């Protein structure tokens, strides 16, 4: 009996560590704020997991993101995401592989996107 208990303790410790790791991954705050510091209105905003090659729908919908304004989103699952904006009058910028568990803001500046 004691031998069985001694063999199962490392297994229990491994299971506890795995459970803690999974819980930490699930508790990741995926809130992301998109800030328009570009001086130009953003007409379209797209983001998706980096594993998805399709940009999907415009996340602003019928709205726009005027210069100096910000919008908040909660994409869902954590991990790496790609972001793309299209400015009024043309022009666009992309940033890829943004870990939304580690970054809370994507900032549009003149001609590019930055992750903060």
PASEBA-1860 file (N, C-alpha, C; in nm, 3 decimals):
! residues 116
1> XXXXXXXX> 0.082/-0.119/0.000/0.000/0.000/0.000/0.087/0.126/0.000 ~ 0.187/0.129/0.086/0.276/0.244/0.093/0.352/0.263/-0.038 ~ 0.390/0.151/-0.101/0.462/0.158/-0.228/0.371/0.217/-0.336 ~ 0.245/0.176/-0.340/0.150/0.229/-0.437/0.130/0.380/-0.417 ~ 0.122/0.423/-0.292/0.107/0.563/-0.260/0.230/0.643/-0.306 ~ 0.350/0.587/-0.285/0.474/0.653/-0.326/0.480/0.667/-0.477 ~ 0.431/0.569/-0.551/0.432/0.574/-0.697/0.328/0.674/-0.749 ~ 0.218/0.690/-0.679/0.112/0.777/-0.730/0.136/0.924/-0.696
9> XXXXXXXX> 0.220/0.955/-0.597/0.246/1.095/-0.563/0.304/1.175/-0.680 ~ 0.406/1.124/-0.752/0.455/1.201/-0.867/0.348/1.219/-0.975 ~ 0.265/1.117/-0.993/0.157/1.128/-1.091/0.058/1.236/-1.049 ~ 0.022/1.239/-0.922/-0.069/1.342/-0.872/-0.009/1.481/-0.887 ~ 0.120/1.494/-0.860/0.187/1.623/-0.875/0.186/1.668/-1.020 ~ 0.210/1.576/-1.112/0.208/1.609/-1.255/0.068/1.652/-1.298 ~ -0.033/1.582/-1.251/-0.171/1.619/-1.285/-0.207/1.756/-1.229 ~ -0.164/1.785/-1.109/-0.190/1.915/-1.049/-0.124/2.026/-1.129
17> XXXXXXXX> -0.001/2.003/-1.172/0.071/2.104/-1.251/0.002/2.126/-1.386 ~ -0.044/2.019/-1.449/-0.114/2.028/-1.577/-0.244/2.105/-1.560 ~ -0.317/2.077/-1.456/-0.443/2.146/-1.429/-0.418/2.294/-1.405 ~ -0.315/2.327/-1.330/-0.282/2.468/-1.304/-0.245/2.540/-1.432 ~ -0.170/2.474/-1.519/-0.130/2.533/-1.647/-0.252/2.558/-1.734 ~ -0.343/2.462/-1.740/-0.464/2.479/-1.820/-0.551/2.591/-1.763 ~ -0.563/2.598/-1.632/-0.643/2.702/-1.569/-0.584/2.840/-1.597 ~ -0.451/2.850/-1.594/-0.386/2.978/-1.623/-0.413/3.020/-1.766
25> XXXXXXXX> -0.410/2.927/-1.861/-0.438/2.958/-2.001/-0.580/3.002/-2.021 ~ -0.673/2.945/-1.947/-0.813/2.981/-1.960/-0.844/3.114/-1.894 ~ -0.764/3.155/-1.800/-0.791/3.279/-1.729/-0.723/3.399/-1.796 ~ -0.666/3.379/-1.912/-0.602/3.486/-1.987/-0.705/3.593/-2.023 ~ -0.674/3.718/-1.996/-0.762/3.828/-2.033/-0.738/3.862/-2.179 ~ -0.835/3.834/-2.263/-0.820/3.857/-2.407/-0.877/3.992/-2.452 ~ -0.909/4.078/-2.356/-0.960/4.210/-2.394/-0.852/4.284/-2.471 ~ -0.892/4.345/-2.581/-0.797/4.420/-2.661/-0.860/4.555/-2.697
33> XXXXXXXX> -0.782/4.658/-2.685/-0.828/4.793/-2.717/-0.756/4.835/-2.845 ~ -0.832/4.882/-2.943/-0.774/4.934/-3.067/-0.785/5.086/-3.060 ~ -0.670/5.151/-3.068/-0.661/5.297/-3.052/-0.620/5.358/-3.186 ~ -0.693/5.460/-3.228/-0.660/5.527/-3.354/-0.584/5.656/-3.327 ~ -0.451/5.647/-3.330/-0.364/5.764/-3.316/-0.302/5.802/-3.450 ~ -0.369/5.765/-3.559/-0.312/5.787/-3.692/-0.342/5.924/-3.749 ~ -0.444/5.993/-3.695/-0.485/6.120/-3.753/-0.581/6.104/-3.869 ~ -0.613/5.980/-3.905/-0.703/5.950/-4.016/-0.808/5.851/-3.967
41> XXXXXXXX> -0.929/5.865/-4.016/-1.037/5.775/-3.978/-1.011/5.632/-4.026 ~ -1.037/5.535/-3.939/-1.030/5.394/-3.977/-1.170/5.350/-4.017 ~ -1.183/5.303/-4.142/-1.312/5.259/-4.192/-1.337/5.110/-4.167 ~ -1.230/5.031/-4.164/-1.245/4.887/-4.147/-1.139/4.833/-4.052 ~ -1.179/4.735/-3.972/-1.089/4.668/-3.880/-1.115/4.519/-3.886 ~ -1.009/4.443/-3.902/-1.019/4.298/-3.908/-0.921/4.238/-3.808 ~ -0.960/4.128/-3.745/-0.866/4.049/-3.667/-0.918/3.907/-3.656 ~ -0.823/3.816/-3.654/-0.851/3.673/-3.645/-0.730/3.602/-3.588
49> XXXXXXXX> -0.748/3.481/-3.538/-0.630/3.404/-3.495/-0.532/3.391/-3.611 ~ -0.404/3.396/-3.581/-0.301/3.386/-3.685/-0.311/3.258/-3.766 ~ -0.368/3.156/-3.707/-0.383/3.027/-3.777/-0.490/3.031/-3.885 ~ -0.569/3.138/-3.889/-0.677/3.153/-3.987/-0.631/3.251/-4.095 ~ -0.622/3.207/-4.219/-0.573/3.293/-4.326/-0.682/3.386/-4.381 ~ -0.806/3.370/-4.337/-0.917/3.453/-4.383/-0.939/3.568/-4.284 ~ -0.947/3.691/-4.332/-0.967/3.805/-4.243/-1.107/3.806/-4.183 ~ -1.203/3.748/-4.250/-1.339/3.746/-4.196/-1.408/3.880/-4.214
57> XXXXXXXX> -1.502/3.908/-4.123/-1.584/4.028/-4.135/-1.516/4.151/-4.075 ~ -1.559/4.266/-4.120/-1.514/4.394/-4.065/-1.569/4.406/-3.923 ~ -1.481/4.414/-3.823/-1.524/4.417/-3.682/-1.589/4.549/-3.642 ~ -1.574/4.653/-3.724/-1.640/4.780/-3.694/-1.784/4.780/-3.744 ~ -1.815/4.690/-3.836/-1.950/4.684/-3.892/-1.985/4.813/-3.963 ~ -2.098/4.872/-3.923/-2.143/4.998/-3.984/-2.075/5.120/-3.922 ~ -1.992/5.099/-3.822/-1.924/5.208/-3.753/-1.787/5.236/-3.813 ~ -1.727/5.344/-3.770/-1.589/5.380/-3.806/-1.516/5.414/-3.677
65> XXXXXXXX> -1.386/5.423/-3.685/-1.306/5.462/-3.569/-1.234/5.593/-3.607 ~ -1.292/5.704/-3.561/-1.236/5.834/-3.598/-1.103/5.857/-3.527 ~ -1.027/5.950/-3.580/-0.896/5.982/-3.523/-0.910/6.020/-3.376 ~ -0.822/5.965/-3.293/-0.822/5.995/-3.151/-0.915/5.908/-3.068 ~ -0.992/5.822/-3.131/-1.089/5.738/-3.059/-1.034/5.597/-3.042 ~ -1.102/5.518/-2.958/-1.062/5.380/-2.935/-1.186/5.292/-2.925 ~ -1.166/5.163/-2.946/-1.274/5.065/-2.936/-1.219/4.941/-2.867 ~ -1.303/4.875/-2.788/-1.262/4.756/-2.715/-1.330/4.632/-2.771
73> XXXXXXXX> -1.254/4.523/-2.769/-1.303/4.395/-2.820/-1.256/4.283/-2.729 ~ -1.324/4.172/-2.731/-1.282/4.052/-2.661/-1.291/3.937/-2.763 ~ -1.178/3.910/-2.830/-1.178/3.810/-2.937/-1.220/3.669/-2.897 ~ -1.200/3.630/-2.776/-1.234/3.493/-2.736/-1.111/3.423/-2.684 ~ -1.075/3.316/-2.748/-0.960/3.237/-2.705/-0.831/3.317/-2.718 ~ -0.738/3.293/-2.626/-0.609/3.360/-2.632/-0.521/3.303/-2.742 ~ -0.402/3.359/-2.754/-0.307/3.313/-2.855/-0.269/3.425/-2.949 ~ -0.208/3.388/-3.060/-0.159/3.485/-3.158/-0.270/3.526/-3.254
81> XXXXXXXX> -0.283/3.657/-3.273/-0.384/3.714/-3.363/-0.317/3.807/-3.463 ~ -0.379/3.819/-3.580/-0.337/3.915/-3.682/-0.442/4.026/-3.687 ~ -0.396/4.151/-3.704/-0.484/4.267/-3.710/-0.460/4.342/-3.840 ~ -0.567/4.400/-3.894/-0.558/4.478/-4.018/-0.656/4.594/-4.009 ~ -0.611/4.713/-4.049/-0.699/4.829/-4.059/-0.695/4.883/-4.201 ~ -0.807/4.945/-4.241/-0.816/5.015/-4.369/-0.860/5.157/-4.337 ~ -0.778/5.254/-4.378/-0.807/5.394/-4.351/-0.900/5.453/-4.455 ~ -0.970/5.557/-4.416/-1.055/5.632/-4.507/-0.968/5.688/-4.620
89> XXXXXXXX> -1.012/5.675/-4.740/-0.934/5.724/-4.854/-0.829/5.626/-4.902 ~ -0.830/5.504/-4.850/-0.733/5.403/-4.892/-0.628/5.381/-4.785 ~ -0.526/5.312/-4.818/-0.420/5.281/-4.725/-0.464/5.178/-4.622 ~ -0.372/5.091/-4.588/-0.401/4.987/-4.490/-0.272/4.946/-4.420 ~ -0.288/4.880/-4.307/-0.173/4.832/-4.231/-0.212/4.702/-4.163 ~ -0.111/4.618/-4.141/-0.132/4.490/-4.074/-0.024/4.470/-3.968 ~ -0.060/4.394/-3.866/0.038/4.346/-3.770/-0.002/4.201/-3.743 ~ 0.099/4.114/-3.741/0.072/3.971/-3.730/0.136/3.912/-3.605
97> XXXXXXXX> 0.073/3.805/-3.558/0.130/3.729/-3.447/0.125/3.799/-3.312 ~ 0.022/3.880/-3.288/0.009/3.953/-3.162/-0.050/3.858/-3.057 ~ 0.023/3.835/-2.949/-0.025/3.749/-2.841/-0.121/3.830/-2.755 ~ -0.250/3.806/-2.770/-0.349/3.888/-2.700/-0.358/3.856/-2.550 ~ -0.283/3.756/-2.506/-0.273/3.731/-2.361/-0.167/3.822/-2.300 ~ -0.072/3.868/-2.381/0.038/3.950/-2.332/0.024/4.097/-2.369 ~ -0.061/4.127/-2.467/-0.079/4.262/-2.519/-0.223/4.305/-2.496 ~ -0.244/4.429/-2.458/-0.381/4.475/-2.434/-0.425/4.586/-2.529
105> XXXXXXXX> -0.331/4.635/-2.612/-0.365/4.743/-2.705/-0.298/4.724/-2.839 ~ -0.372/4.758/-2.943/-0.317/4.771/-3.077/-0.340/4.916/-3.116 ~ -0.232/4.985/-3.149/-0.238/5.128/-3.176/-0.208/5.153/-3.323 ~ -0.301/5.224/-3.388/-0.281/5.266/-3.527/-0.210/5.401/-3.525 ~ -0.094/5.406/-3.587/-0.021/5.531/-3.602/-0.015/5.561/-3.752 ~ 0.058/5.661/-3.790/0.066/5.692/-3.934/0.126/5.576/-4.013 ~ 0.041/5.507/-4.084/0.087/5.403/-4.175/0.122/5.269/-4.115 ~ 0.101/5.249/-3.983/0.134/5.118/-3.926/0.056/5.090/-3.798
113> XXXX> 0.064/4.966/-3.754/0.003/4.922/-3.630/0.111/4.878/-3.532 ~ 0.092/4.910/-3.405/0.184/4.872/-3.299/0.108/4.796/-3.192 ~ 0.173/4.695/-3.135/0.114/4.619/-3.024/0.177/4.665/-2.895 ~ 0.094/4.695/-2.797/0.144/4.741/-2.666/0.084/4.657/-2.554
END
